[in-house]
Amino acid sequence: MDFTENLFEIIKQNEDQVIIKLRDENHPIFKAHFPGFPILPGFLLIDIFAKIQKKKIKKIEFAKFINHTLPNDVIIYNIIKEDEKTKLKIVKDDEKKTKIAQISCE
C-alpha cells in the first residue's frame, strides 16, 4: 500500500530543495492519524522524499522529528548530499520557517 498516493503536490524541485504542499484533512492518512487531530506520521516525511527522488532509502542513520506536520502545510526539504549520505533539514514554509525534522539517510 502506498500511503503517499495523492498525499502531496510538488510545488518546486531542484537539486538542493523540494517544496511540496500536503493535501487537506480528507486524505485517508489524516483520517487515520489521529482522528480529531490530524497529523502526518513522521515516517511519511521520509517516504515522500524517497518517492520524489525515485530512490529507495537503504538506511536511516538519524531522524529527529521536532514539530507536527499538518494537513495543507507547505513543506520545504533542504537537501545536503555527502557522498552516499543525504541529510534533510525539513521546515514549514511559514513566517518562522518552523523546523519539522532533521534526517540523515543513505
DRENMARKOL-984414 format. One record per atom (N, C-alpha, C, O, CB): residue number from 0; residue in one letter; atom name; y, x, z. Coordinates in steps of 0.1 Angstrom, whole numbers. Atoms other than C-alpha are relative to their C-alpha. Glycine has a CB too. Layout:
BEGIN
+-----+------+------+-------+-------+-------+
:  nr : rest : atom :    yy :    xx :    zz :
+-----+------+------+-------+-------+-------+
: NUM :    A :   CA :     Y :     X :     Z :
...
+-----+------+------+-------+-------+-------+
//
This chain:
BEGIN
+-----+------+------+-------+-------+-------+
:  nr : rest : atom :    yy :    xx :    zz :
+-----+------+------+-------+-------+-------+
:   0 :    M :    N :   -12 :     8 :     0 :
:   0 :    M :   CA :     0 :     0 :     0 :
:   0 :    M :    C :    13 :     9 :     0 :
:   0 :    M :    O :    14 :    18 :     8 :
:   0 :    M :   CB :     0 :   -10 :    12 :
:   1 :    D :    N :   -12 :    -7 :     1 :
:   1 :    D :   CA :    34 :    13 :   -10 :
:   1 :    D :    C :    11 :    -7 :     8 :
:   1 :    D :    O :    17 :   -17 :     3 :
:   1 :    D :   CB :     4 :     2 :   -14 :
:   2 :    F :    N :   -10 :     7 :    -8 :
:   2 :    F :   CA :    58 :     4 :    18 :
:   2 :    F :    C :    14 :     2 :    -5 :
:   2 :    F :    O :    24 :    -6 :    -2 :
:   2 :    F :   CB :     0 :     6 :    14 :
:   3 :    T :    N :   -14 :    -2 :     6 :
:   3 :    T :   CA :    88 :    18 :    -2 :
:   3 :    T :    C :     3 :    -8 :   -12 :
:   3 :    T :    O :    14 :    -8 :   -17 :
:   3 :    T :   CB :     1 :    15 :    -3 :
:   4 :    E :    N :    -3 :     8 :    12 :
:   4 :    E :   CA :    84 :    -6 :   -31 :
:   4 :    E :    C :    11 :   -10 :     2 :
:   4 :    E :    O :    11 :   -18 :    12 :
:   4 :    E :   CB :   -13 :    -8 :    -4 :
:   5 :    N :    N :   -12 :     9 :     0 :
:   5 :    N :   CA :   117 :   -24 :   -37 :
:   5 :    N :    C :     8 :     1 :    13 :
:   5 :    N :    O :    15 :    -8 :    17 :
:   5 :    N :   CB :    -4 :   -14 :    -2 :
:   6 :    L :    N :    -7 :    -2 :   -13 :
:   6 :    L :   CA :   130 :   -10 :    -4 :
:   6 :    L :    C :    14 :     6 :    -1 :
:   6 :    L :    O :    22 :     4 :     8 :
:   6 :    L :   CB :    -9 :     9 :     9 :
:   7 :    F :    N :   -13 :    -7 :     2 :
:   7 :    F :   CA :   159 :    10 :   -18 :
:   7 :    F :    C :     4 :     1 :   -15 :
:   7 :    F :    O :    -4 :    -1 :   -23 :
:   7 :    F :   CB :    -1 :    14 :     6 :
:   8 :    E :    N :    -5 :    -4 :    13 :
:   8 :    E :   CA :   180 :    18 :   -48 :
:   8 :    E :    C :     7 :    13 :     1 :
:   8 :    E :    O :    14 :    16 :    11 :
:   8 :    E :   CB :    10 :   -11 :    -6 :
:   9 :    I :    N :    -6 :   -13 :     1 :
:   9 :    I :   CA :   192 :    52 :   -58 :
:   9 :    I :    C :    14 :    -1 :    -5 :
:   9 :    I :    O :    16 :    -7 :   -16 :
:   9 :    I :   CB :    -8 :    10 :    -9 :
:  10 :    I :    N :   -14 :     0 :     4 :
:  10 :    I :   CA :   230 :    55 :   -59 :
:  10 :    I :    C :     4 :    13 :    -8 :
:  10 :    I :    O :    11 :    12 :   -18 :
:  10 :    I :   CB :     9 :    -3 :    12 :
:  11 :    K :    N :    -4 :   -13 :     6 :
:  11 :    K :   CA :   233 :    92 :   -67 :
:  11 :    K :    C :   -12 :    10 :     3 :
:  11 :    K :    O :   -18 :     9 :    13 :
:  11 :    K :   CB :    13 :     5 :     5 :
:  12 :    Q :    N :    11 :    -9 :    -3 :
:  12 :    Q :   CA :   208 :   120 :   -71 :
:  12 :    Q :    C :     3 :    13 :    -8 :
:  12 :    Q :    O :     6 :    13 :   -20 :
:  12 :    Q :   CB :   -14 :    -5 :    -5 :
:  13 :    N :    N :    -1 :   -13 :     6 :
:  13 :    N :   CA :   212 :   157 :   -78 :
:  13 :    N :    C :    -9 :    10 :     8 :
:  13 :    N :    O :   -16 :     6 :    17 :
:  13 :    N :   CB :    15 :     5 :    -1 :
:  14 :    E :    N :     9 :   -10 :    -6 :
:  14 :    E :   CA :   195 :   190 :   -67 :
:  14 :    E :    C :     2 :     1 :    15 :
:  14 :    E :    O :    -7 :     4 :    23 :
:  14 :    E :   CB :     2 :    13 :    -6 :
:  15 :    D :    N :    -3 :    -2 :   -14 :
:  15 :    D :   CA :   213 :   191 :   -33 :
:  15 :    D :    C :     1 :   -13 :     8 :
:  15 :    D :    O :     2 :   -12 :    21 :
:  15 :    D :   CB :    13 :     7 :     1 :
:  16 :    Q :    N :    -3 :    13 :    -7 :
:  16 :    Q :   CA :   217 :   154 :   -24 :
:  16 :    Q :    C :    -6 :   -12 :    -7 :
:  16 :    Q :    O :    -6 :   -13 :   -19 :
:  16 :    Q :   CB :    15 :    -1 :     2 :
:  17 :    V :    N :     4 :    13 :     5 :
:  17 :    V :   CA :   202 :   120 :   -28 :
:  17 :    V :    C :     7 :   -11 :     9 :
:  17 :    V :    O :     7 :   -10 :    21 :
:  17 :    V :   CB :   -16 :    -2 :     0 :
:  18 :    I :    N :    -6 :    11 :    -8 :
:  18 :    I :   CA :   221 :    88 :   -18 :
:  18 :    I :    C :    -7 :   -12 :    -5 :
:  18 :    I :    O :    -8 :   -15 :   -16 :
:  18 :    I :   CB :    16 :     0 :    -3 :
:  19 :    I :    N :     7 :    13 :     3 :
:  19 :    I :   CA :   203 :    55 :   -15 :
:  19 :    I :    C :     6 :   -11 :     8 :
:  19 :    I :    O :    13 :    -8 :    18 :
:  19 :    I :   CB :   -15 :     1 :     3 :
:  20 :    K :    N :    -3 :    12 :    -7 :
:  20 :    K :   CA :   210 :    20 :    -4 :
:  20 :    K :    C :   -12 :    -8 :     3 :
:  20 :    K :    O :   -20 :   -11 :    -6 :
:  20 :    K :   CB :    11 :    -9 :    -7 :
:  21 :    L :    N :    12 :     8 :    -4 :
:  21 :    L :   CA :   184 :     1 :    16 :
:  21 :    L :    C :     2 :   -14 :    -3 :
:  21 :    L :    O :    14 :   -19 :    -4 :
:  21 :    L :   CB :    -3 :     2 :    15 :
:  22 :    R :    N :     0 :    15 :     2 :
:  22 :    R :   CA :   176 :   -35 :     9 :
:  22 :    R :    C :     4 :    -7 :    13 :
:  22 :    R :    O :     5 :    -1 :    23 :
:  22 :    R :   CB :   -13 :    -5 :    -6 :
:  23 :    D :    N :    -4 :     8 :   -12 :
:  23 :    D :   CA :   185 :   -63 :    33 :
:  23 :    D :    C :   -12 :    -3 :     9 :
:  23 :    D :    O :   -23 :     2 :     6 :
:  23 :    D :   CB :     7 :   -13 :    -4 :
:  24 :    E :    N :    10 :     3 :   -11 :
:  24 :    E :   CA :   165 :   -76 :    63 :
:  24 :    E :    C :   -11 :    -8 :    -6 :
:  24 :    E :    O :   -21 :   -10 :     2 :
:  24 :    E :   CB :     7 :    -6 :    11 :
:  25 :    N :    N :    11 :     8 :     5 :
:  25 :    N :   CA :   144 :   -98 :    40 :
:  25 :    N :    C :   -11 :     8 :    -6 :
:  25 :    N :    O :   -22 :     2 :    -9 :
:  25 :    N :   CB :     6 :    -9 :   -11 :
:  26 :    H :    N :    11 :    -9 :     5 :
:  26 :    H :   CA :   123 :   -68 :    28 :
:  26 :    H :    C :   -11 :    -1 :    10 :
:  26 :    H :    O :    -8 :    -1 :    22 :
:  26 :    H :   CB :     5 :    14 :    -3 :
:  27 :    P :    N :    11 :     2 :    -9 :
:  27 :    P :   CA :    88 :   -71 :    43 :
:  27 :    P :    C :     0 :    11 :    11 :
:  27 :    P :    O :    -5 :     8 :    22 :
:  27 :    P :   CB :   -13 :     1 :    -7 :
:  28 :    I :    N :     1 :   -11 :   -10 :
:  28 :    I :   CA :    91 :   -37 :    62 :
:  28 :    I :    C :    10 :    -4 :    11 :
:  28 :    I :    O :     7 :    -1 :    23 :
:  28 :    I :   CB :     4 :    13 :    -6 :
:  29 :    F :    N :   -10 :     3 :   -11 :
:  29 :    F :   CA :   122 :   -50 :    81 :
:  29 :    F :    C :    -5 :   -12 :     8 :
:  29 :    F :    O :    -2 :   -14 :    19 :
:  29 :    F :   CB :    14 :    -3 :    -6 :
:  30 :    K :    N :     5 :    12 :    -7 :
:  30 :    K :   CA :   105 :   -83 :    89 :
:  30 :    K :    C :   -11 :     4 :    10 :
:  30 :    K :    O :   -13 :    -3 :    20 :
:  30 :    K :   CB :    -6 :   -10 :   -10 :
:  31 :    A :    N :    11 :    -4 :    -9 :
:  31 :    A :   CA :    76 :   -64 :   105 :
:  31 :    A :    C :     4 :    10 :    11 :
:  31 :    A :    O :    -2 :    11 :    21 :
:  31 :    A :   CB :   -11 :     6 :    -9 :
:  32 :    H :    N :    -4 :   -11 :    -9 :
:  32 :    H :   CA :    96 :   -37 :   123 :
:  32 :    H :    C :    14 :    -1 :     3 :
:  32 :    H :    O :    22 :     5 :    -5 :
:  32 :    H :   CB :    -4 :    14 :    -7 :
:  33 :    F :    N :     6 :     9 :   -10 :
:  33 :    F :   CA :   109 :   -52 :   145 :
:  33 :    F :    C :     6 :   -14 :    -1 :
:  33 :    F :    O :    18 :   -15 :    -4 :
:  33 :    F :   CB :     3 :     6 :    14 :
:  34 :    P :    N :    -6 :    14 :     1 :
:  34 :    P :   CA :   114 :   -90 :   145 :
:  34 :    P :    C :    11 :    -1 :     9 :
:  34 :    P :    O :    10 :     2 :    21 :
:  34 :    P :   CB :   -11 :   -10 :     2 :
:  35 :    G :    N :   -12 :     2 :    -9 :
:  35 :    G :   CA :   148 :   -98 :   158 :
:  35 :    G :    C :     9 :    13 :     0 :
:  35 :    G :    O :    21 :    11 :     4 :
:  35 :    G :   CB :    -4 :    -3 :    13 :
:  36 :    F :    N :    -8 :   -13 :     0 :
:  36 :    F :   CA :   160 :   -61 :   155 :
:  36 :    F :    C :    -6 :     9 :   -11 :
:  36 :    F :    O :   -13 :    19 :    -8 :
:  36 :    F :   CB :     0 :     7 :    14 :
:  37 :    P :    N :     6 :    -7 :    11 :
:  37 :    P :   CA :   150 :   -48 :   120 :
:  37 :    P :    C :     6 :    14 :    -1 :
:  37 :    P :    O :    18 :    16 :    -2 :
:  37 :    P :   CB :     2 :    -7 :   -13 :
:  38 :    I :    N :    -4 :   -14 :     3 :
:  38 :    I :   CA :   150 :   -10 :   117 :
:  38 :    I :    C :   -11 :     6 :    -9 :
:  38 :    I :    O :   -22 :     1 :   -10 :
:  38 :    I :   CB :     1 :     8 :    13 :
:  39 :    L :    N :    10 :    -8 :     9 :
:  39 :    L :   CA :   134 :    14 :    92 :
:  39 :    L :    C :    -8 :     9 :     8 :
:  39 :    L :    O :    -3 :    17 :    15 :
:  39 :    L :   CB :     8 :     7 :   -11 :
:  40 :    P :    N :     9 :   -10 :    -7 :
:  40 :    P :   CA :   104 :    32 :   106 :
:  40 :    P :    C :     3 :    14 :    -5 :
:  40 :    P :    O :     5 :    16 :   -17 :
:  40 :    P :   CB :   -15 :    -3 :    -2 :
:  41 :    G :    N :    -3 :   -14 :     3 :
:  41 :    G :   CA :   111 :    69 :   107 :
:  41 :    G :    C :    -8 :     6 :   -11 :
:  41 :    G :    O :    -3 :    14 :   -20 :
:  41 :    G :   CB :    -1 :     9 :    12 :
:  42 :    F :    N :     9 :    -6 :    10 :
:  42 :    F :   CA :    81 :    79 :    86 :
:  42 :    F :    C :     5 :    -4 :   -14 :
:  42 :    F :    O :     2 :     3 :   -24 :
:  42 :    F :   CB :   -14 :    -4 :     2 :
:  43 :    L :    N :    -4 :     4 :    13 :
:  43 :    L :   CA :    96 :    59 :    57 :
:  43 :    L :    C :    12 :     8 :    -6 :
:  43 :    L :    O :    13 :     9 :   -18 :
:  43 :    L :   CB :     4 :   -15 :     0 :
:  44 :    L :    N :   -10 :    -9 :     5 :
:  44 :    L :   CA :   126 :    82 :    55 :
:  44 :    L :    C :    -6 :    12 :    -8 :
:  44 :    L :    O :    -1 :    16 :   -18 :
:  44 :    L :   CB :     9 :     6 :    12 :
:  45 :    I :    N :     7 :   -11 :     6 :
:  45 :    I :   CA :   101 :   109 :    46 :
:  45 :    I :    C :    -7 :    -5 :   -13 :
:  45 :    I :    O :    -6 :     1 :   -24 :
:  45 :    I :   CB :   -11 :     6 :     9 :
:  46 :    D :    N :     7 :     5 :    12 :
:  46 :    D :   CA :    81 :    87 :    22 :
:  46 :    D :    C :    10 :    -3 :   -11 :
:  46 :    D :    O :     7 :    -1 :   -23 :
:  46 :    D :   CB :    -7 :   -13 :     4 :
:  47 :    I :    N :   -10 :     3 :    10 :
:  47 :    I :   CA :   113 :    76 :     4 :
:  47 :    I :    C :     4 :    13 :    -7 :
:  47 :    I :    O :     4 :    13 :   -19 :
:  47 :    I :   CB :    12 :    -7 :     6 :
:  48 :    F :    N :    -4 :   -13 :     7 :
:  48 :    F :   CA :   123 :   112 :    -2 :
:  48 :    F :    C :   -11 :     5 :    -9 :
:  48 :    F :    O :    -8 :    10 :   -20 :
:  48 :    F :   CB :     3 :    11 :    11 :
:  49 :    A :    N :    11 :    -4 :     8 :
:  49 :    A :   CA :    88 :   121 :   -14 :
:  49 :    A :    C :    -1 :    -8 :   -13 :
:  49 :    A :    O :    -3 :    -2 :   -24 :
:  49 :    A :   CB :   -13 :    -1 :     8 :
:  50 :    K :    N :     1 :     8 :    12 :
:  50 :    K :   CA :    88 :    92 :   -38 :
:  50 :    K :    C :    12 :     3 :   -10 :
:  50 :    K :    O :     9 :     4 :   -22 :
:  50 :    K :   CB :     1 :   -15 :     3 :
:  51 :    I :    N :   -11 :    -3 :     9 :
:  51 :    I :   CA :   123 :   100 :   -52 :
:  51 :    I :    C :    -2 :    14 :    -7 :
:  51 :    I :    O :     0 :    16 :   -19 :
:  51 :    I :   CB :    13 :     0 :     8 :
:  52 :    Q :    N :     3 :   -13 :     5 :
:  52 :    Q :   CA :   113 :   137 :   -56 :
:  52 :    Q :    C :   -13 :     1 :    -8 :
:  52 :    Q :    O :   -15 :    12 :   -14 :
:  52 :    Q :   CB :     0 :    10 :    11 :
:  53 :    K :    N :    12 :     1 :     7 :
:  53 :    K :   CA :    80 :   127 :   -71 :
:  53 :    K :    C :    -9 :    12 :     4 :
:  53 :    K :    O :   -15 :    19 :    -4 :
:  53 :    K :   CB :     2 :     1 :   -15 :
:  54 :    K :    N :     9 :   -10 :    -6 :
:  54 :    K :   CA :    61 :   151 :   -48 :
:  54 :    K :    C :    -7 :    -5 :    12 :
:  54 :    K :    O :    -2 :   -14 :    19 :
:  54 :    K :   CB :     8 :    13 :     2 :
:  55 :    K :    N :     7 :     3 :   -12 :
:  55 :    K :   CA :    36 :   150 :   -21 :
:  55 :    K :    C :     4 :     9 :    11 :
:  55 :    K :    O :     5 :    21 :     9 :
:  55 :    K :   CB :   -16 :     0 :    -2 :
:  56 :    I :    N :    -4 :    -8 :   -12 :
:  56 :    I :   CA :    46 :   162 :    14 :
:  56 :    I :    C :   -14 :     5 :     5 :
:  56 :    I :    O :   -22 :    -3 :     9 :
:  56 :    I :   CB :     8 :    -8 :    11 :
:  57 :    K :    N :    12 :    -7 :    -4 :
:  57 :    K :   CA :    19 :   187 :    24 :
:  57 :    K :    C :    -1 :     1 :    16 :
:  57 :    K :    O :   -11 :    -1 :    22 :
:  57 :    K :   CB :    -2 :    13 :    -6 :
:  58 :    K :    N :    -1 :    -3 :   -15 :
:  58 :    K :   CA :    31 :   194 :    60 :
:  58 :    K :    C :    14 :    -3 :     5 :
:  58 :    K :    O :    24 :     1 :    -2 :
:  58 :    K :   CB :    -4 :    15 :     2 :
:  59 :    I :    N :   -12 :     2 :    -7 :
:  59 :    I :   CA :    58 :   182 :    83 :
:  59 :    I :    C :     1 :    10 :    11 :
:  59 :    I :    O :    -7 :     9 :    21 :
:  59 :    I :   CB :     2 :   -15 :     5 :
:  60 :    E :    N :    -1 :   -11 :   -11 :
:  60 :    E :   CA :    69 :   212 :   104 :
:  60 :    E :    C :     9 :    -5 :    12 :
:  60 :    E :    O :     7 :    -1 :    23 :
:  60 :    E :   CB :     6 :    12 :    -6 :
:  61 :    F :    N :    -9 :     5 :   -11 :
:  61 :    F :   CA :    97 :   194 :   123 :
:  61 :    F :    C :     6 :   -13 :    -5 :
:  61 :    F :    O :     9 :   -15 :   -16 :
:  61 :    F :   CB :    12 :    10 :     2 :
:  62 :    A :    N :    -6 :    13 :     3 :
:  62 :    A :   CA :   110 :   159 :   125 :
:  62 :    A :    C :     7 :    -5 :    12 :
:  62 :    A :    O :     1 :    -7 :    23 :
:  62 :    A :   CB :   -10 :   -11 :    -6 :
:  63 :    K :    N :    -7 :     6 :   -11 :
:  63 :    K :   CA :   137 :   146 :   148 :
:  63 :    K :    C :     8 :   -12 :    -5 :
:  63 :    K :    O :    17 :   -10 :   -14 :
:  63 :    K :   CB :    10 :    11 :     6 :
:  64 :    F :    N :    -6 :    13 :     4 :
:  64 :    F :   CA :   149 :   110 :   145 :
:  64 :    F :    C :    11 :    -3 :    10 :
:  64 :    F :    O :     8 :    -4 :    22 :
:  64 :    F :   CB :   -10 :   -12 :    -2 :
:  65 :    I :    N :   -12 :     1 :    -9 :
:  65 :    I :   CA :   184 :   106 :   160 :
:  65 :    I :    C :     6 :   -13 :     2 :
:  65 :    I :    O :     9 :   -17 :    13 :
:  65 :    I :   CB :    10 :    10 :    -4 :
:  66 :    N :    N :    -6 :    13 :     0 :
:  66 :    N :   CA :   197 :    72 :   152 :
:  66 :    N :    C :    -8 :   -10 :    -8 :
:  66 :    N :    O :   -16 :    -6 :   -17 :
:  66 :    N :   CB :    14 :     0 :    -5 :
:  67 :    H :    N :     7 :    11 :     7 :
:  67 :    H :   CA :   184 :    38 :   139 :
:  67 :    H :    C :     5 :     0 :   -15 :
:  67 :    H :    O :    17 :     3 :   -17 :
:  67 :    H :   CB :     2 :   -13 :     6 :
:  68 :    T :    N :    -4 :     2 :    13 :
:  68 :    T :   CA :   184 :    32 :   102 :
:  68 :    T :    C :    -2 :   -15 :    -3 :
:  68 :    T :    O :   -13 :   -20 :     0 :
:  68 :    T :   CB :    -9 :     8 :   -11 :
:  69 :    L :    N :     0 :    15 :     0 :
:  69 :    L :   CA :   192 :    -5 :    95 :
:  69 :    L :    C :     0 :    -5 :   -15 :
:  69 :    L :    O :     3 :     2 :   -24 :
:  69 :    L :   CB :    12 :    -5 :     7 :
:  70 :    P :    N :    -1 :     6 :    14 :
:  70 :    P :   CA :   190 :   -29 :    65 :
:  70 :    P :    C :    14 :     2 :    -5 :
:  70 :    P :    O :    24 :     2 :     2 :
:  70 :    P :   CB :    -4 :   -15 :     1 :
:  71 :    N :    N :   -12 :    -2 :     8 :
:  71 :    N :   CA :   217 :   -23 :    39 :
:  71 :    N :    C :     8 :    13 :     3 :
:  71 :    N :    O :    18 :    15 :    -3 :
:  71 :    N :   CB :    10 :   -12 :     4 :
:  72 :    D :    N :    -6 :   -13 :    -2 :
:  72 :    D :   CA :   225 :    12 :    52 :
:  72 :    D :    C :     0 :     8 :   -13 :
:  72 :    D :    O :    -9 :     7 :   -21 :
:  72 :    D :   CB :    -7 :     7 :    11 :
:  73 :    V :    N :     0 :   -10 :    10 :
:  73 :    V :   CA :   236 :    37 :    27 :
:  73 :    V :    C :    -3 :    13 :     6 :
:  73 :    V :    O :     4 :    17 :    16 :
:  73 :    V :   CB :    14 :     0 :    -8 :
:  74 :    I :    N :     5 :   -12 :    -6 :
:  74 :    I :   CA :   218 :    69 :    34 :
:  74 :    I :    C :     1 :    12 :    -9 :
:  74 :    I :    O :    -1 :    11 :   -21 :
:  74 :    I :   CB :   -15 :    -1 :     4 :
:  75 :    I :    N :    -2 :   -13 :     8 :
:  75 :    I :   CA :   226 :   105 :    23 :
:  75 :    I :    C :   -11 :    10 :     5 :
:  75 :    I :    O :   -12 :    13 :    17 :
:  75 :    I :   CB :    14 :     5 :     2 :
:  76 :    Y :    N :    10 :   -11 :    -2 :
:  76 :    Y :   CA :   197 :   130 :    21 :
:  76 :    Y :    C :     7 :    13 :    -5 :
:  76 :    Y :    O :     9 :    15 :   -17 :
:  76 :    Y :   CB :   -13 :    -2 :    -7 :
:  77 :    N :    N :    -5 :   -13 :     3 :
:  77 :    N :   CA :   212 :   165 :    22 :
:  77 :    N :    C :   -12 :     9 :    -1 :
:  77 :    N :    O :   -19 :    11 :     9 :
:  77 :    N :   CB :    12 :     5 :    10 :
:  78 :    I :    N :    12 :    -8 :     2 :
:  78 :    I :   CA :   186 :   189 :     8 :
:  78 :    I :    C :     3 :    15 :     0 :
:  78 :    I :    O :    12 :    19 :    -8 :
:  78 :    I :   CB :    -6 :    -5 :   -14 :
:  79 :    I :    N :    -1 :   -15 :     0 :
:  79 :    I :   CA :   182 :   226 :    16 :
:  79 :    I :    C :   -14 :     5 :    -3 :
:  79 :    I :    O :   -23 :     3 :     5 :
:  79 :    I :   CB :     6 :     5 :    14 :
:  80 :    K :    N :    13 :    -6 :     4 :
:  80 :    K :   CA :   154 :   244 :    -2 :
:  80 :    K :    C :    -1 :    14 :     4 :
:  80 :    K :    O :     9 :    22 :     2 :
:  80 :    K :   CB :    -3 :    -2 :   -15 :
:  81 :    E :    N :     2 :   -14 :    -4 :
:  81 :    E :   CA :   140 :   276 :    13 :
:  81 :    E :    C :   -14 :     3 :    -3 :
:  81 :    E :    O :   -24 :    -1 :     4 :
:  81 :    E :   CB :     3 :     2 :    15 :
:  82 :    D :    N :    14 :    -3 :     5 :
:  82 :    D :   CA :   110 :   290 :    -6 :
:  82 :    D :    C :    -8 :   -13 :    -2 :
:  82 :    D :    O :    -4 :   -21 :   -10 :
:  82 :    D :   CB :    -7 :    10 :    10 :
:  83 :    E :    N :     9 :    12 :     1 :
:  83 :    E :   CA :    82 :   264 :    -2 :
:  83 :    E :    C :     5 :   -11 :     9 :
:  83 :    E :    O :     0 :   -22 :     8 :
:  83 :    E :   CB :   -14 :     4 :     4 :
:  84 :    K :    N :    -5 :    10 :   -10 :
:  84 :    K :   CA :   101 :   245 :    26 :
:  84 :    K :    C :    12 :    -7 :    -5 :
:  84 :    K :    O :    20 :    -2 :   -13 :
:  84 :    K :   CB :     3 :     7 :    13 :
:  85 :    T :    N :   -11 :     8 :     2 :
:  85 :    T :   CA :   125 :   217 :    23 :
:  85 :    T :    C :     6 :    -5 :    13 :
:  85 :    T :    O :    -2 :   -10 :    21 :
:  85 :    T :   CB :    -3 :   -12 :   -10 :
:  86 :    K :    N :    -7 :     5 :   -12 :
:  86 :    K :   CA :   150 :   209 :    50 :
:  86 :    K :    C :     9 :   -12 :    -4 :
:  86 :    K :    O :    16 :   -11 :   -13 :
:  86 :    K :   CB :     8 :    11 :     8 :
:  87 :    L :    N :    -8 :    12 :     3 :
:  87 :    L :   CA :   166 :   175 :    51 :
:  87 :    L :    C :     9 :    -3 :    12 :
:  87 :    L :    O :     4 :    -3 :    24 :
:  87 :    L :   CB :    -9 :   -12 :    -3 :
:  88 :    K :    N :   -10 :     5 :   -10 :
:  88 :    K :   CA :   197 :   165 :    70 :
:  88 :    K :    C :     4 :   -14 :    -5 :
:  88 :    K :    O :    11 :   -15 :   -15 :
:  88 :    K :   CB :    12 :    10 :     3 :
:  89 :    I :    N :    -2 :    14 :     5 :
:  89 :    I :   CA :   199 :   127 :    67 :
:  89 :    I :    C :    11 :    -6 :     9 :
:  89 :    I :    O :    10 :    -6 :    21 :
:  89 :    I :   CB :   -13 :    -8 :     1 :
:  90 :    V :    N :   -11 :     6 :    -7 :
:  90 :    V :   CA :   231 :   109 :    76 :
:  90 :    V :    C :     3 :   -14 :    -7 :
:  90 :    V :    O :    -1 :   -16 :   -18 :
:  90 :    V :   CB :    13 :     8 :     0 :
:  91 :    K :    N :    -4 :    13 :     6 :
:  91 :    K :   CA :   245 :    74 :    71 :
:  91 :    K :    C :    14 :     3 :    -7 :
:  91 :    K :    O :    21 :    11 :    -3 :
:  91 :    K :   CB :     2 :   -11 :    11 :
:  92 :    D :    N :   -13 :    -2 :     7 :
:  92 :    D :   CA :   274 :    71 :    46 :
:  92 :    D :    C :    10 :   -10 :     7 :
:  92 :    D :    O :    13 :   -20 :     1 :
:  92 :    D :   CB :    -2 :    -4 :   -15 :
:  93 :    D :    N :   -10 :     8 :    -7 :
:  93 :    D :   CA :   298 :    57 :    72 :
:  93 :    D :    C :    11 :    10 :     3 :
:  93 :    D :    O :    11 :    21 :     0 :
:  93 :    D :   CB :    -6 :    -7 :    13 :
:  94 :    E :    N :   -12 :    -8 :    -3 :
:  94 :    E :   CA :   331 :    70 :    85 :
:  94 :    E :    C :    -4 :    12 :     8 :
:  94 :    E :    O :     2 :    23 :     5 :
:  94 :    E :   CB :    10 :    -8 :     8 :
:  95 :    K :    N :     4 :   -11 :    -9 :
:  95 :    K :   CA :   314 :    92 :   111 :
:  95 :    K :    C :   -11 :     9 :    -6 :
:  95 :    K :    O :   -14 :    19 :     0 :
:  95 :    K :   CB :    -4 :    -5 :    13 :
:  96 :    K :    N :    12 :    -7 :     5 :
:  96 :    K :   CA :   285 :   104 :    88 :
:  96 :    K :    C :   -10 :     1 :    11 :
:  96 :    K :    O :   -15 :    12 :    14 :
:  96 :    K :   CB :     4 :    14 :    -6 :
:  97 :    T :    N :     9 :     1 :   -11 :
:  97 :    T :   CA :   263 :    93 :   116 :
:  97 :    T :    C :   -14 :     7 :    -3 :
:  97 :    T :    O :   -20 :     3 :   -13 :
:  97 :    T :   CB :    -3 :   -15 :     5 :
:  98 :    K :    N :    13 :    -7 :     2 :
:  98 :    K :   CA :   232 :   116 :   119 :
:  98 :    K :    C :   -11 :    -9 :     2 :
:  98 :    K :    O :   -12 :   -17 :    12 :
:  98 :    K :   CB :    -1 :    12 :     9 :
:  99 :    I :    N :    12 :     9 :    -1 :
:  99 :    I :   CA :   199 :    98 :   113 :
:  99 :    I :    C :   -12 :     9 :     4 :
:  99 :    I :    O :   -19 :     6 :    13 :
:  99 :    I :   CB :    -2 :    -7 :   -13 :
: 100 :    A :    N :    12 :    -8 :    -2 :
: 100 :    A :   CA :   173 :   126 :   112 :
: 100 :    A :    C :     2 :    14 :    -6 :
: 100 :    A :    O :    10 :    17 :   -15 :
: 100 :    A :   CB :   -12 :    -7 :    -7 :
: 101 :    Q :    N :     2 :   -14 :     5 :
: 101 :    Q :   CA :   165 :   163 :   106 :
: 101 :    Q :    C :   -15 :     2 :    -2 :
: 101 :    Q :    O :   -23 :    -1 :     7 :
: 101 :    Q :   CB :     6 :    11 :    10 :
: 102 :    I :    N :    15 :    -2 :     3 :
: 102 :    I :   CA :   132 :   171 :    89 :
: 102 :    I :    C :    -2 :    13 :    -8 :
: 102 :    I :    O :     7 :    17 :   -16 :
: 102 :    I :   CB :    -5 :   -12 :    -9 :
: 103 :    S :    N :     4 :   -12 :     8 :
: 103 :    S :   CA :   116 :   203 :    77 :
: 103 :    S :    C :   -15 :    -3 :    -4 :
: 103 :    S :    O :   -24 :    -6 :     4 :
: 103 :    S :   CB :     1 :    13 :     9 :
: 104 :    C :    N :    13 :     3 :     6 :
: 104 :    C :   CA :    86 :   199 :    54 :
: 104 :    C :    C :    -4 :     9 :   -12 :
: 104 :    C :    O :     5 :    16 :   -17 :
: 104 :    C :   CB :    -1 :   -15 :    -4 :
: 105 :    E :    N :     5 :    -7 :    12 :
: 105 :    E :   CA :    65 :   215 :    27 :
: 105 :    E :    C :    -5 :   -10 :   -10 :
: 105 :    E :    O :   -10 :    -6 :   -21 :
: 105 :    E :   CB :   -11 :    10 :     3 :
+-----+------+------+-------+-------+-------+
//
